[in-house]
Amino acid sequence: MDDDREDIARRVEAQVGVRPPEALLDVWTGARPVDAAADVSLYGPDEIAERILTYEISDYAPELLLIGDDGGGAGLFVARNDPDPEVVLIGLGAVGSDDGTRVGRLSVLVADGFRSMRSAEDVRAEAAPSGPIDVLVTHRPEVKALVEIRRLFHLSLPISALTAADTHYPMVVLTDVYYGRYAEAINQLHVRYQCLAVRPHVTAERPATGRS
């Protein structure tokens, strides 16, 4: 078991650049399984690097390690170089612009199978950015994603304006809005297409597409 544990640790470290926390290794080796009733999904050792790449964590929050999610659009993050880190819940559409909410030390949560973690809805409500924000499309997504973005954000310009050859990304699609109004759409779109980011409102910038 110790050999397996070290093999897993070395493999993950080679992929993500840091040794995974010991409590996470406990889960991966079966020493401390997550309670089936817990509202979380911890990524396995063969998933974690792919999820970090998919959600562009190295670009938006290089100091953090994404280790799982709550199944509702929020990721479970830990500090990369902390051997016994606290878990921070951050909306996957707001990484880099939101400090998130601490939900407990990883070793403590793992010890009780994550049963002690507060409900995701309560944590997300506390973690939501309180001031005005800008919403950006980070890279050119597929056409069906743009259709959904236009519909859910009530954008006024046609799809052709979003797919034109000279369209540049990242693109601000909403500016000076409040997260609460668009939280459901932001989380839904980011989980499906991994193409959105949220940042504090930049006063001088205008949205590329406008709202109807």
Buried (B, 14 or more C-beta within 10 A) or exposed (E): EEEEBEEBBEBBEEBBEEBBBBBBBBBBBEEBEBEEEBBBBBBEBEBBBEBBBEBBBEEBBEEBBBBBBBEBBBBBBBBBEEEEBBBBBBBBBBBBBBEBBBBBBBBBBBBBBBEEBEEBEEBBEBBBBEEBBBBBBBEBBEEEBBEBBBEBBEBEBEEEBBEEEEBEEBBBBBBBBBBEEBBEBBBBBBBBBBBBBBBEBEEEEEBBBBEE
